[in-house]
Amino acid sequence: METLWWLLPLVLALVIGGLCPLAGTLLLVQRRLFLANLVSHAVLPGLALALALRLDPGLGGVISGLAGALLAERLSRGDRSGEGGDEAVLNTVLAGFLGLGVLLIPLLHIRVDLEAVLFGDLLAAAPADLLRSLLALVAVLLLLAWRYHHYVYLGVDPLGAASAGLPVQRLRLLLTLVTAFTVVSAMTAVGVVLVIALMGAPALVALAGASSLRQALGRSALVGMGISGGGFLLAIQPAVNLPPGPLIGVLCMGLLPLASLQHRRLSAGG
């Protein structure tokens, strides 16, 4: 069994590689990818509190991430200075929650491997991490199966969706909850800071030239699995020997020129 030590981390990398782009594509179509960045920085206070109370850190992270997203949305709605004001509110809440999480660690006298939380540590993956990721994947797939057409309508025409009587706020709340669950599940693989790359880059590549949201979702999951699984296998090679999480983040950045090239070809063809 010692010769197969890499199997569990590889399976986790593949699951996360499929999960994050699915959620990221849905967020990108809704023009709400900023939510993933906000949630990823807002999970730390919940993780710290859960550890202090001897609860599941994942549960604390989901609650904290959801609270940060809801607070930012509530405050940005009350702001009257336009889009720039919204961005200022979101970034301030993001920084505030991250700072609160860092402050709680010494205040609560707990031990947290900040490097692993922020940048991931696939080599330390446990069966519980894989189970959490599979549950998050099931949650995303159930949401898509249950509300697929609603999210398509909401992404294409938000005002029309609201006028047609769709529960827009409830749909966005469900998406925020699933995003928080996804971010916490990906924490072991790529960390809460790098998860945004795995959610965004494969989605950008997949959406270029996709004829439907369903096709884009399938493409993004395949691209994400290739980047995540391939990045892990490359990282553990003796000649490379690098941390898998940061390497996966760098490989995601390498997808951006490909996405840009695809968009240029489509523009030229159109």
VOPAGU-2260 file (C-alpha; in pm, 1 decimal, decimal comma):
REM VOPAGU-2260
SITE   aa  ch    i         X         Y         Z
SITE  MET   A    0       0,0       0,0       0,0
SITE  GLU   A    1     291,3     236,2      61,2
SITE  THR   A    2     368,7     230,5    -310,2
SITE  LEU   A    3      17,0     369,7    -376,5
SITE  TRP   A    4      46,8     666,3    -139,0
SITE  TRP   A    5     -23,5     897,3    -433,2
SITE  LEU   A    6    -360,8     738,9    -520,7
SITE  LEU   A    7    -580,0     920,9    -266,2
SITE  PRO   A    8    -429,5    1265,1    -341,3
SITE  LEU   A    9    -468,3    1199,5    -714,8
SITE  VAL   A   10    -835,1    1102,0    -679,9
SITE  LEU   A   11    -894,7    1411,3    -465,1
SITE  ALA   A   12    -717,8    1628,8    -723,5
SITE  LEU   A   13    -942,5    1488,9    -998,0
SITE  VAL   A   14   -1260,7    1540,9    -794,6
SITE  ILE   A   15   -1162,6    1897,6    -705,0
SITE  GLY   A   16   -1057,2    1953,7   -1065,3
SITE  GLY   A   17   -1406,8    1866,8   -1179,7
SITE  LEU   A   18   -1592,7    2034,6    -893,5
SITE  CYS   A   19   -1436,3    2381,0    -896,6
SITE  PRO   A   20   -1483,1    2452,1   -1269,7
SITE  LEU   A   21   -1847,2    2339,1   -1250,5
SITE  ALA   A   22   -1918,8    2593,7    -978,2
SITE  GLY   A   23   -1694,8    2849,5   -1148,2
SITE  THR   A   24   -1873,3    2819,8   -1483,4
SITE  LEU   A   25   -2210,0    2867,6   -1315,7
SITE  LEU   A   26   -2078,8    3173,7   -1130,3
SITE  LEU   A   27   -1918,9    3317,3   -1444,5
SITE  VAL   A   28   -2242,6    3287,7   -1641,6
SITE  GLN   A   29   -2420,2    3467,8   -1356,4
SITE  ARG   A   30   -2144,5    3735,1   -1357,4
SITE  ARG   A   31   -2076,0    3652,0    -993,8
SITE  LEU   A   32   -1730,1    3491,7   -1000,4
SITE  PHE   A   33   -1617,2    3756,5    -750,7
SITE  LEU   A   34   -1824,6    3557,9    -501,2
SITE  ALA   A   35   -1573,2    3272,2    -504,6
SITE  ASN   A   36   -1288,3    3509,3    -420,2
SITE  LEU   A   37   -1489,9    3666,6    -140,7
SITE  VAL   A   38   -1596,0    3333,1       8,0
SITE  SER   A   39   -1243,4    3189,3     -16,1
SITE  HIS   A   40   -1109,4    3471,7     202,4
SITE  ALA   A   41   -1405,0    3465,4     441,8
SITE  VAL   A   42   -1371,9    3100,6     550,4
SITE  LEU   A   43   -1073,5    3150,2     784,2
SITE  PRO   A   44   -1262,8    3293,1    1088,5
SITE  GLY   A   45   -1504,8    2999,6    1077,3
SITE  LEU   A   46   -1220,5    2749,9    1052,9
SITE  ALA   A   47   -1049,9    2905,3    1354,8
SITE  LEU   A   48   -1368,5    2912,1    1564,7
SITE  ALA   A   49   -1457,4    2554,6    1471,8
SITE  LEU   A   50   -1112,1    2431,1    1573,9
SITE  ALA   A   51   -1137,6    2618,1    1904,8
SITE  LEU   A   52   -1479,1    2460,1    1971,2
SITE  ARG   A   53   -1356,0    2118,7    1852,2
SITE  LEU   A   54   -1607,7    2109,0    1568,0
SITE  ASP   A   55   -1561,3    2014,5    1203,1
SITE  PRO   A   56   -1347,3    2291,6    1045,9
SITE  GLY   A   57   -1530,5    2243,5     716,3
SITE  LEU   A   58   -1865,0    2330,0     875,0
SITE  GLY   A   59   -1718,3    2642,4    1033,1
SITE  GLY   A   60   -1563,4    2744,0     701,7
SITE  VAL   A   61   -1891,1    2707,1     511,5
SITE  ILE   A   62   -2083,2    2912,5     769,0
SITE  SER   A   63   -1815,6    3182,6     778,8
SITE  GLY   A   64   -1786,2    3199,2     399,4
SITE  LEU   A   65   -2161,8    3225,9     363,1
SITE  ALA   A   66   -2176,9    3498,0     630,2
SITE  GLY   A   67   -1904,9    3699,3     455,6
SITE  ALA   A   68   -2081,4    3678,2     118,9
SITE  LEU   A   69   -2419,5    3777,1     264,8
SITE  LEU   A   70   -2267,9    4065,6     461,0
SITE  ALA   A   71   -2087,5    4200,1     153,5
SITE  GLU   A   72   -2403,5    4175,1     -55,2
SITE  ARG   A   73   -2610,1    4350,2     209,5
SITE  LEU   A   74   -2358,7    4632,8     251,7
SITE  SER   A   75   -2304,4    4677,6    -121,7
SITE  ARG   A   76   -2680,0    4710,7    -170,9
SITE  GLY   A   77   -2687,0    4993,8      77,1
SITE  ASP   A   78   -2396,1    5172,9     -93,1
SITE  ARG   A   79   -2492,5    5459,0    -324,3
SITE  SER   A   80   -2163,6    5532,9    -498,5
SITE  GLY   A   81   -2210,0    5304,4    -800,4
SITE  GLU   A   82   -2005,8    5005,8    -920,4
SITE  GLY   A   83   -1682,1    5141,7    -772,7
SITE  GLY   A   84   -1850,1    5158,4    -434,5
SITE  ASP   A   85   -1963,7    4796,4    -464,8
SITE  GLU   A   86   -1608,4    4683,8    -537,9
SITE  ALA   A   87   -1477,1    4881,1    -241,5
SITE  VAL   A   88   -1731,7    4716,8     -10,2
SITE  LEU   A   89   -1655,4    4366,4    -139,8
SITE  ASN   A   90   -1279,4    4407,1    -112,1
SITE  THR   A   91   -1305,3    4559,1     235,5
SITE  VAL   A   92   -1520,5    4269,9     361,2
SITE  LEU   A   93   -1277,9    4024,5     197,6
SITE  ALA   A   94    -977,1    4180,4     371,1
SITE  GLY   A   95   -1164,1    4219,6     699,2
SITE  PHE   A   96   -1267,8    3854,5     722,6
SITE  LEU   A   97    -918,6    3736,3     631,4
SITE  GLY   A   98    -769,0    3966,7     894,0
SITE  LEU   A   99   -1023,0    3849,4    1153,1
SITE  GLY   A  100    -930,4    3488,6    1084,7
SITE  VAL   A  101    -558,9    3559,5    1130,7
SITE  LEU   A  102    -628,2    3748,3    1456,1
SITE  LEU   A  103    -847,1    3469,1    1598,2
SITE  ILE   A  104    -566,7    3213,1    1574,2
SITE  PRO   A  105    -349,5    3365,1    1852,4
SITE  LEU   A  106    -651,7    3496,4    2045,6
SITE  LEU   A  107    -805,9    3148,9    2068,1
SITE  HIS   A  108    -465,3    2983,8    2128,4
SITE  ILE   A  109    -508,7    2731,1    1848,6
SITE  ARG   A  110    -264,0    2581,9    1603,0
SITE  VAL   A  111    -342,6    2631,3    1233,6
SITE  ASP   A  112    -109,7    2556,3     944,8
SITE  LEU   A  113    -178,3    2879,0     756,5
SITE  GLU   A  114      36,7    2774,8     461,0
SITE  ALA   A  115    -172,3    2458,9     411,8
SITE  VAL   A  116    -500,1    2650,5     452,6
SITE  LEU   A  117    -400,4    2925,2     208,8
SITE  PHE   A  118    -211,6    2720,5     -51,9
SITE  GLY   A  119    -324,1    2361,9       2,8
SITE  ASP   A  120    -139,7    2040,4      82,4
SITE  LEU   A  121    -259,9    1754,1    -135,9
SITE  LEU   A  122       8,0    1524,0       1,4
SITE  ALA   A  123    -159,9    1538,9     342,7
SITE  ALA   A  124    -503,8    1446,3     204,6
SITE  ALA   A  125    -720,0    1216,7     417,9
SITE  PRO   A  126   -1029,8    1009,4     330,0
SITE  ALA   A  127   -1243,6    1272,9     508,3
SITE  ASP   A  128   -1120,5    1535,6     259,9
SITE  LEU   A  129   -1223,8    1315,7     -32,4
SITE  LEU   A  130   -1564,9    1252,5     124,3
SITE  ARG   A  131   -1621,1    1626,2     176,1
SITE  SER   A  132   -1527,5    1694,1    -184,9
SITE  LEU   A  133   -1759,7    1423,9    -314,9
SITE  LEU   A  134   -2045,9    1566,6    -108,6
SITE  ALA   A  135   -1976,9    1912,6    -251,6
SITE  LEU   A  136   -1973,9    1766,7    -603,7
SITE  VAL   A  137   -2309,2    1597,8    -539,7
SITE  ALA   A  138   -2447,1    1929,1    -409,0
SITE  VAL   A  139   -2340,1    2113,4    -727,1
SITE  LEU   A  140   -2482,8    1842,1    -952,8
SITE  LEU   A  141   -2812,5    1837,7    -762,2
SITE  LEU   A  142   -2839,8    2215,9    -788,6
SITE  LEU   A  143   -2777,2    2198,3   -1163,1
SITE  ALA   A  144   -3028,0    1917,4   -1209,9
SITE  TRP   A  145   -3291,1    2096,5   -1000,8
SITE  ARG   A  146   -3249,8    2455,5   -1122,7
SITE  TYR   A  147   -3056,7    2432,0   -1450,7
SITE  HIS   A  148   -3309,4    2618,8   -1668,3
SITE  HIS   A  149   -3359,6    2884,2   -1400,7
SITE  TYR   A  150   -2987,1    2957,6   -1386,5
SITE  VAL   A  151   -2968,3    2974,2   -1766,1
SITE  TYR   A  152   -3251,9    3229,1   -1768,1
SITE  LEU   A  153   -3100,3    3423,4   -1478,9
SITE  GLY   A  154   -2762,3    3436,2   -1651,5
SITE  VAL   A  155   -2901,1    3554,1   -1985,4
SITE  ASP   A  156   -3158,1    3804,1   -1856,7
SITE  PRO   A  157   -3155,8    3878,0   -1479,5
SITE  LEU   A  158   -3425,0    4147,2   -1505,3
SITE  GLY   A  159   -3643,3    3923,5   -1719,0
SITE  ALA   A  160   -3599,1    3635,9   -1473,3
SITE  ALA   A  161   -3714,0    3858,6   -1186,8
SITE  SER   A  162   -4009,4    3987,3   -1390,5
SITE  ALA   A  163   -4108,5    3629,5   -1476,3
SITE  GLY   A  164   -4139,3    3553,3   -1105,9
SITE  LEU   A  165   -3828,7    3341,3   -1059,0
SITE  PRO   A  166   -3701,4    3336,9    -697,7
SITE  VAL   A  167   -3384,8    3529,2    -786,2
SITE  GLN   A  168   -3267,5    3589,2    -429,9
SITE  ARG   A  169   -3321,5    3225,9    -334,6
SITE  LEU   A  170   -3133,0    3108,2    -644,5
SITE  ARG   A  171   -2841,6    3336,0    -561,3
SITE  LEU   A  172   -2841,7    3222,1    -197,7
SITE  LEU   A  173   -2827,7    2856,4    -305,6
SITE  LEU   A  174   -2541,1    2936,7    -540,5
SITE  THR   A  175   -2357,5    3117,9    -260,2
SITE  LEU   A  176   -2403,2    2818,9     -27,8
SITE  VAL   A  177   -2276,0    2573,4    -288,7
SITE  THR   A  178   -1982,0    2805,7    -361,3
SITE  ALA   A  179   -1887,7    2810,9       8,1
SITE  PHE   A  180   -1907,1    2431,4      23,2
SITE  THR   A  181   -1691,4    2406,2    -291,0
SITE  VAL   A  182   -1425,7    2644,0    -158,7
SITE  VAL   A  183   -1394,9    2459,9     172,7
SITE  SER   A  184   -1377,0    2125,0      -7,9
SITE  ALA   A  185   -1097,7    2251,5    -232,1
SITE  MET   A  186    -897,4    2383,5      62,1
SITE  THR   A  187    -690,4    2065,9      98,1
SITE  ALA   A  188    -606,2    2052,9    -271,9
SITE  VAL   A  189    -520,5    2409,9    -369,2
SITE  GLY   A  190    -595,9    2621,7     -62,2
SITE  VAL   A  191    -849,1    2898,5     -20,1
SITE  VAL   A  192    -630,7    3155,3    -200,2
SITE  LEU   A  193    -561,8    2952,6    -515,5
SITE  VAL   A  194    -910,0    2800,5    -553,7
SITE  ILE   A  195   -1028,1    3102,1    -754,2
SITE  ALA   A  196    -783,8    3011,2   -1034,8
SITE  LEU   A  197    -924,9    2658,9   -1061,9
SITE  MET   A  198   -1277,9    2796,5   -1065,0
SITE  GLY   A  199   -1212,5    3068,8   -1322,1
SITE  ALA   A  200    -955,3    2959,2   -1582,4
SITE  PRO   A  201   -1116,8    2630,5   -1699,7
SITE  ALA   A  202   -1453,1    2809,4   -1714,6
SITE  LEU   A  203   -1311,6    3079,5   -1942,8
SITE  VAL   A  204   -1168,8    2818,2   -2180,8
SITE  ALA   A  205   -1488,4    2610,8   -2177,1
SITE  LEU   A  206   -1728,1    2899,2   -2240,1
SITE  ALA   A  207   -1547,8    3006,1   -2558,7
SITE  GLY   A  208   -1748,1    2858,3   -2844,5
SITE  ALA   A  209   -1982,2    2655,6   -2621,5
SITE  SER   A  210   -2330,4    2622,3   -2768,4
SITE  SER   A  211   -2500,6    2577,9   -2430,9
SITE  LEU   A  212   -2434,6    2604,5   -2060,3
SITE  ARG   A  213   -2450,0    2225,6   -2035,4
SITE  GLN   A  214   -2170,4    2191,0   -2290,8
SITE  ALA   A  215   -1962,8    2457,7   -2115,6
SITE  LEU   A  216   -2005,5    2278,9   -1781,9
SITE  GLY   A  217   -1885,6    1949,0   -1927,7
SITE  ARG   A  218   -1587,8    2110,6   -2099,6
SITE  SER   A  219   -1481,7    2305,9   -1790,7
SITE  ALA   A  220   -1494,3    1994,3   -1571,2
SITE  LEU   A  221   -1273,5    1800,7   -1816,3
SITE  VAL   A  222   -1023,9    2086,9   -1845,6
SITE  GLY   A  223   -1015,7    2128,0   -1467,4
SITE  MET   A  224    -957,7    1757,4   -1409,7
SITE  GLY   A  225    -675,2    1760,5   -1663,0
SITE  ILE   A  226    -507,0    2062,3   -1503,1
SITE  SER   A  227    -554,1    1942,8   -1144,9
SITE  GLY   A  228    -463,9    1576,7   -1197,6
SITE  GLY   A  229    -180,7    1658,6   -1437,8
SITE  GLY   A  230     -46,9    1929,0   -1206,1
SITE  PHE   A  231     -38,8    1687,2    -914,2
SITE  LEU   A  232     137,7    1412,8   -1110,4
SITE  LEU   A  233     390,3    1664,3   -1240,9
SITE  ALA   A  234     452,7    1809,1    -894,2
SITE  ILE   A  235     541,6    1472,8    -736,8
SITE  GLN   A  236     799,3    1379,8   -1002,0
SITE  PRO   A  237    1146,1    1358,5    -841,4
SITE  ALA   A  238    1288,0    1596,7   -1101,0
SITE  VAL   A  239    1020,6    1855,5   -1019,2
SITE  ASN   A  240     932,9    1805,5    -650,6
SITE  LEU   A  241     711,6    2114,9    -606,8
SITE  PRO   A  242     399,9    2183,5    -395,7
SITE  PRO   A  243     100,1    2063,4    -603,4
SITE  GLY   A  244    -140,0    2347,3    -508,9
SITE  PRO   A  245      72,2    2641,5    -627,5
SITE  LEU   A  246     176,4    2446,9    -938,8
SITE  ILE   A  247    -190,5    2387,0   -1027,0
SITE  GLY   A  248    -250,5    2760,6    -982,7
SITE  VAL   A  249      34,3    2842,3   -1223,7
SITE  LEU   A  250     -96,6    2591,2   -1479,6
SITE  CYS   A  251    -439,9    2756,6   -1456,0
SITE  MET   A  252    -275,9    3088,1   -1542,5
SITE  GLY   A  253    -127,2    2916,2   -1847,0
SITE  LEU   A  254    -483,0    2853,6   -1971,5
SITE  LEU   A  255    -554,1    3226,2   -2004,9
SITE  PRO   A  256    -366,5    3277,0   -2336,4
SITE  LEU   A  257    -558,8    2977,8   -2474,6
SITE  ALA   A  258    -889,7    3131,9   -2367,7
SITE  SER   A  259    -786,7    3465,8   -2520,2
SITE  LEU   A  260    -689,7    3296,3   -2847,7
SITE  GLN   A  261   -1023,7    3114,3   -2863,5
SITE  HIS   A  262   -1215,0    3439,4   -2811,9
SITE  ARG   A  263   -1012,7    3609,3   -3087,0
SITE  ARG   A  264   -1085,2    3328,1   -3330,4
SITE  LEU   A  265   -1456,8    3346,1   -3252,6
SITE  SER   A  266   -1453,8    3725,1   -3294,1
SITE  ALA   A  267   -1273,1    3696,2   -3627,2
SITE  GLY   A  268   -1512,2    3423,2   -3743,2
SITE  GLY   A  269   -1811,9    3631,0   -3638,6
